[in-house]
């Protein structure tokens, strides 16, 4: 079992079926995954559950993923935030980096890709 298993992860997507499906895959990988389809509830859930990572859709009503990522990073600097989006151009990746996302993943993301991203995010720091 990988050392990254057992992380608390929150998936946020206004497509509830997509969010639930991703949380299901993350649970199958050994994580404690919750999901929300309402971006307005994210800050409260993050404060309550204190996840290790949040997977955020970019295009959502009320608060888009860029706004939400910036808010999350201001409040919790160590929180890993991953963009999960249908948009995957070089400009989209640049906007994600500027908003504070730690990674950018195009939908649909399979289990192997999600596992790889989590391994990268939670890898121990390299010694110099």
Buried (B, 14 or more C-beta within 10 A) or exposed (E): EEEBBEBBBBBBBBBEEBBBBBBEBBEEBBBBBBBBBBBEEBBEBBEEBEBBBBBBBBEBEEBBBBBBBBBBBEEBEEBBBBBBBEBBEEEBBEBBEEBBBBBBBBBEBEEEEBBBBBEEBBEEEEEE
